[in-house]
């Protein structure tokens, strides 16, 4: 059974409640109907009721059983405005300001997450990542144990030609452009925790570099080494290969030849890239040329589950990320 199938089955059993604030996007609407029909999650769609009903009818989408959250609904909007005011009054946001902010679909959805009306939010089909993350930071806030909001992809290696098999996590492929050692260490620790809590695998982390165990010297490598030292100091429970090239991280014979004293066996299953350029390029090469199934990006470092879609997402992408978000909410309760 693939990890994504296992996640979908777990989501179906738990029946979490996820809000989709971009309800007037046909892809989002189709995904909501499929999620409801398959019993993956309870779904709330944000949008003007009349518009959503007309749009669904024109595309033959059955929204029976899907909760429609109309920002014009004064009672629910007032509840969310109170939540926004409570969260932002330290920034001099008045209750009247909060009422205006609650008209914004992202803020309304995120307020529902903060208030516990829903278990998580998936957005980004019609909004840039910066807007999705901003609303989450303003209302949901950071996980106290995390330094930064970052991301990972769930990567399924299932084809015979692939040098590793099964599930791996690649980070950070979508968020942090050039992490400093503290940020890189936080990305590594958060991704390792998600390997355990979400993917159900014991993490073996590789901090990737163009150098293995001192084979080169450069400031970029120093940053990776410093991050590895921080992880080793703060989280001795995490197996970590610091400063290792990708081939050494996945092939035992190469690791033994290049770094016999590294102390952690290959293959790794959590790959932490040194910056966003290498991570984004790397996961896309694996996906598009290597045939690896990629699900994500999945956000980490937030106090409650909020996830961001690509604006080019498919209905299947939305469906899968809702299932992941539902299971993230379960894992969060167990922390």
C-alpha positions as CSV (number, residue, x, y, z in Angstrom):
1,X,0.0,0.0,0.0
2,X,1.4,3.4,-0.9
3,X,1.7,6.1,1.7
4,X,-0.9,8.3,0.0
5,X,-3.4,5.4,0.1
6,X,-2.7,4.9,3.8
7,X,-3.1,8.7,4.4
8,X,-6.4,8.7,2.5
9,X,-7.7,5.7,4.5
10,X,-6.7,7.3,7.8
11,X,-8.4,10.5,6.8
12,X,-11.6,8.6,5.8
13,X,-11.6,6.9,9.3
14,X,-11.1,10.2,11.2
15,X,-13.6,12.4,9.2
16,X,-11.9,15.6,10.0
17,X,-13.4,19.0,8.9
18,X,-11.4,21.1,6.4
19,X,-12.2,24.5,5.1
20,X,-11.5,25.5,1.4
21,X,-11.8,29.2,1.2
22,X,-11.7,29.4,-2.6
23,X,-15.1,27.9,-3.1
24,X,-15.7,29.7,-6.4
25,X,-12.9,27.9,-8.2
26,X,-14.3,25.0,-10.2
27,X,-11.4,22.8,-9.3
28,X,-11.9,23.4,-5.6
29,X,-15.6,22.7,-6.0
30,X,-15.0,19.5,-7.8
31,X,-12.5,18.4,-5.2
32,X,-15.0,19.2,-2.4
33,X,-17.7,17.1,-4.0
34,X,-15.2,14.2,-4.5
35,X,-14.0,14.4,-0.9
36,X,-17.5,14.4,0.4
37,X,-18.6,11.5,-1.8
38,X,-15.5,9.4,-0.8
39,X,-16.0,10.3,2.9
40,X,-12.4,11.7,3.2
41,X,-13.4,14.8,5.2
42,X,-16.2,17.1,6.1
43,X,-15.8,20.1,3.8
44,X,-16.7,23.8,4.2
45,X,-16.6,25.9,1.0
46,X,-16.3,29.7,1.4
47,X,-18.2,31.9,-1.1
48,X,-21.4,33.6,-1.8
49,X,-24.1,31.0,-1.6
50,X,-26.0,32.0,-4.7
51,X,-22.9,32.2,-6.8
52,X,-21.6,28.8,-5.6
53,X,-25.0,27.1,-6.2
54,X,-25.2,28.6,-9.7
55,X,-21.6,27.7,-10.6
56,X,-22.0,24.1,-9.3
57,X,-25.3,23.7,-11.2
58,X,-23.7,25.0,-14.4
59,X,-20.8,22.4,-14.1
60,X,-23.0,19.5,-12.9
61,X,-21.3,19.4,-9.5
62,X,-23.3,18.0,-6.6
63,X,-22.6,19.9,-3.4
64,X,-25.1,18.0,-1.3
65,X,-23.5,17.5,2.2
66,X,-20.9,20.3,1.7
67,X,-21.1,23.2,4.1
68,X,-21.2,26.6,2.4
69,X,-19.8,29.4,4.4
70,X,-21.2,32.7,3.0
71,X,-19.3,35.7,4.2
72,X,-22.6,37.5,4.1
73,X,-23.9,35.3,6.9
74,X,-23.7,37.7,9.7
75,X,-23.8,35.2,12.6
76,X,-20.8,33.2,11.4
77,X,-18.9,36.2,10.2
78,X,-19.3,37.9,13.6
79,X,-17.9,34.8,15.3
80,X,-14.9,34.9,13.1
81,X,-14.5,38.6,13.5
82,X,-14.3,38.1,17.3
83,X,-11.6,35.5,16.8
84,X,-9.6,37.9,14.5
85,X,-10.0,40.7,17.0
86,X,-8.7,38.5,19.8
87,X,-5.7,37.4,17.8
88,X,-4.8,40.8,16.4
89,X,-5.8,43.4,19.0
90,X,-2.2,43.6,20.1
91,X,-1.6,45.1,16.6
92,X,-4.3,47.7,17.3
93,X,-6.9,45.8,15.2
94,X,-10.4,47.0,16.4
95,X,-13.5,44.9,16.3
96,X,-14.7,46.9,13.4
97,X,-11.4,46.3,11.6
98,X,-11.8,42.6,12.3
99,X,-15.3,42.6,10.8
100,X,-13.9,44.0,7.6
101,X,-11.0,41.4,7.7
102,X,-13.6,38.6,8.1
103,X,-14.9,39.5,4.6
104,X,-11.6,38.2,3.2
105,X,-11.9,34.5,2.4
106,X,-8.5,33.5,3.6
107,X,-8.9,35.4,6.9
108,X,-12.4,33.9,7.4
109,X,-11.1,30.4,6.7
110,X,-8.0,30.8,9.0
111,X,-10.2,32.3,11.7
112,X,-12.3,29.1,11.5
113,X,-9.2,27.0,12.1
114,X,-8.1,29.1,15.1
115,X,-11.5,28.9,16.6
116,X,-11.7,25.1,16.2
117,X,-14.7,25.3,13.9
118,X,-12.7,23.2,11.5
119,X,-9.5,21.1,11.8
120,X,-7.5,22.7,9.0
121,X,-7.5,24.8,5.9
122,X,-6.3,24.2,2.3
123,X,-5.9,27.3,0.0
124,X,-3.8,28.7,-2.7
125,X,-5.6,27.7,-5.9
126,X,-6.4,31.3,-6.4
127,X,-4.0,33.1,-4.0
128,X,-0.2,33.4,-3.9
129,X,1.6,31.5,-1.3
130,X,2.6,34.7,0.5
131,X,-1.0,35.5,1.2
132,X,-1.9,32.0,2.4
133,X,1.1,31.9,4.8
134,X,0.5,35.5,6.0
135,X,-3.1,34.7,7.0
136,X,-1.9,31.6,8.8
137,X,0.9,33.4,10.7
138,X,-1.5,36.2,11.7
139,X,-4.2,33.9,13.1
140,X,-2.8,30.4,13.6
141,X,0.7,31.3,14.6
142,X,3.9,29.4,14.8
143,X,4.5,26.0,16.5
144,X,6.4,26.9,19.7
145,X,9.2,24.4,18.8
146,X,9.7,25.7,15.3
147,X,11.8,28.7,14.1
148,X,10.3,29.1,10.7
149,X,7.5,28.1,8.4
150,X,8.9,25.7,5.9
151,X,7.6,22.8,3.7
152,X,8.3,19.3,2.4
153,X,7.1,17.0,-0.3
154,X,6.0,13.4,0.3
155,X,7.9,11.5,-2.4
156,X,6.9,7.9,-3.3
157,X,9.6,5.8,-5.0
158,X,7.8,2.8,-6.5
159,X,9.4,2.1,-9.9
160,X,12.0,-0.6,-10.3
161,X,14.7,1.7,-11.7
162,X,14.6,4.0,-8.7
163,X,17.7,3.7,-6.4
164,X,15.6,3.9,-3.3
165,X,12.1,2.5,-2.7
166,X,9.2,3.6,-0.6
167,X,8.6,7.0,1.0
168,X,11.0,9.9,1.5
169,X,10.5,13.5,2.4
170,X,12.3,16.3,0.5
171,X,12.6,19.7,2.2
172,X,12.4,22.7,1.8
173,X,11.1,22.8,-1.8
174,X,8.7,25.8,-1.6
175,X,9.3,28.3,1.2
176,X,12.7,29.3,2.6
177,X,15.0,30.7,-0.1
178,X,18.4,30.6,1.6
179,X,18.1,29.3,5.2
180,X,20.7,30.2,7.7
181,X,22.1,27.4,10.0
182,X,19.3,27.9,12.6
183,X,16.6,27.8,10.0
184,X,18.2,24.8,8.2
185,X,18.3,22.9,11.5
186,X,14.6,23.8,12.2
187,X,13.7,22.5,8.7
188,X,15.5,19.3,9.4
189,X,14.0,18.7,12.8
190,X,10.4,19.6,11.7
191,X,10.7,17.3,8.6
192,X,12.0,14.5,10.7
193,X,9.0,14.9,13.1
194,X,6.7,14.8,10.1
195,X,8.4,11.6,8.8
196,X,7.4,10.0,12.1
197,X,4.0,11.5,12.7
198,X,2.6,11.9,9.3
199,X,4.4,9.3,7.1
200,X,4.9,6.7,9.8
201,X,8.6,6.1,9.1
202,X,11.6,6.4,11.3
203,X,13.6,9.4,10.0
204,X,17.1,9.1,8.7
205,X,18.1,12.6,7.8
206,X,20.6,13.7,5.1
207,X,21.7,17.3,5.2
208,X,22.7,17.5,1.5
209,X,25.7,19.4,0.1
210,X,28.0,19.3,-2.9
211,X,30.6,18.0,-0.4
212,X,30.7,14.8,1.6
213,X,32.5,14.7,5.0
214,X,35.0,17.5,4.2
215,X,35.7,16.7,0.6
216,X,35.4,20.5,-0.2
217,X,35.5,23.8,1.6
218,X,33.1,26.7,1.1
219,X,30.9,29.0,3.0
220,X,27.8,27.2,1.7
221,X,29.2,23.9,3.2
222,X,29.9,25.6,6.6
223,X,26.2,26.5,6.8
224,X,25.2,22.9,6.4
225,X,27.8,21.7,8.9
226,X,26.6,24.3,11.5
227,X,23.0,23.2,11.0
228,X,24.0,19.5,11.5
229,X,25.7,20.4,14.7
230,X,22.6,22.2,16.0
231,X,20.4,19.2,15.2
232,X,22.8,16.8,16.9
233,X,22.9,18.9,20.0
234,X,19.2,19.6,20.3
235,X,17.7,16.4,19.0
236,X,20.0,13.4,19.6
237,X,17.0,11.1,18.8
238,X,17.3,12.0,15.1
239,X,19.8,10.0,13.0
240,X,21.5,12.5,10.8
241,X,24.2,12.5,8.1
242,X,25.7,16.0,8.0
243,X,27.3,17.3,4.8
244,X,26.6,14.5,2.4
245,X,26.2,14.3,-1.4
246,X,22.9,12.8,-2.7
247,X,24.5,9.6,-4.1
248,X,26.3,8.9,-0.9
249,X,23.0,9.5,1.0
250,X,21.2,6.8,-0.9
251,X,23.8,4.2,-1.9
252,X,25.5,2.3,1.0
253,X,28.6,1.4,-1.0
254,X,29.2,5.1,-2.0
255,X,28.7,6.3,1.5
256,X,31.1,3.7,2.9
257,X,33.7,4.8,0.3
258,X,33.3,8.5,0.8
259,X,32.5,8.8,4.5
260,X,33.1,5.5,6.4
261,X,33.0,7.3,9.7
262,X,29.7,9.1,9.3
263,X,27.9,6.7,11.7
264,X,24.5,6.6,10.0
265,X,23.7,4.0,7.3
266,X,22.4,4.8,3.8
267,X,19.8,5.2,2.4
268,X,18.4,8.3,4.1
269,X,14.6,8.9,3.9
270,X,14.6,12.6,4.8
271,X,16.5,14.8,2.3
272,X,17.1,18.4,3.5
273,X,18.5,20.5,0.7
274,X,20.7,23.5,1.4
275,X,18.5,26.1,-0.3
276,X,15.3,26.6,-2.2
277,X,16.9,26.6,-5.6
278,X,18.4,23.1,-5.2
279,X,15.4,21.7,-3.4
280,X,12.8,22.9,-6.0
281,X,15.0,21.8,-8.9
282,X,15.7,18.4,-7.2
283,X,12.2,17.4,-6.5
284,X,11.0,18.4,-10.0
285,X,13.8,16.3,-11.6
286,X,12.8,13.3,-9.4
287,X,9.1,13.8,-10.3
288,X,9.3,14.6,-14.0
289,X,12.3,12.5,-15.1
290,X,12.5,9.9,-12.4
291,X,8.8,9.2,-12.2
292,X,8.6,9.8,-8.4
293,X,5.1,10.6,-7.2
294,X,5.2,14.0,-5.4
295,X,2.6,15.2,-3.0
296,X,2.8,18.7,-1.6
297,X,4.1,21.1,-0.7
298,X,3.0,20.4,2.9
299,X,3.6,23.3,5.3
300,X,5.2,22.8,8.7
301,X,6.1,25.0,11.6
302,X,2.5,26.3,12.1
303,X,0.5,25.6,15.3
304,X,-2.4,24.2,13.4
305,X,-2.7,22.7,9.9
306,X,-2.9,25.2,7.0
307,X,-1.6,24.1,3.6
308,X,-0.9,25.9,0.4
309,X,-1.8,24.8,-3.2
310,X,-0.1,25.8,-6.4
311,X,-2.3,28.0,-8.5
312,X,-1.8,25.4,-11.3
313,X,-3.1,22.6,-9.1
314,X,-5.4,19.9,-10.3
315,X,-8.5,18.5,-8.7
316,X,-6.4,15.5,-7.6
317,X,-3.8,17.7,-6.0
318,X,-6.5,19.4,-3.9
319,X,-8.0,16.1,-3.0
320,X,-4.7,14.7,-1.8
321,X,-3.6,17.8,0.1
322,X,-6.9,17.8,2.0
323,X,-6.3,14.2,3.0
324,X,-2.8,15.1,4.2
325,X,-4.1,18.1,6.1
326,X,-6.7,16.0,7.8
327,X,-4.1,13.5,9.0
328,X,-1.8,16.4,10.1
329,X,-4.6,17.4,12.5
330,X,-4.7,14.0,14.0
331,X,-0.9,13.9,14.4
332,X,-1.0,17.3,16.1
333,X,-3.4,16.0,18.7
334,X,-0.9,13.2,19.5
335,X,2.2,15.5,20.0
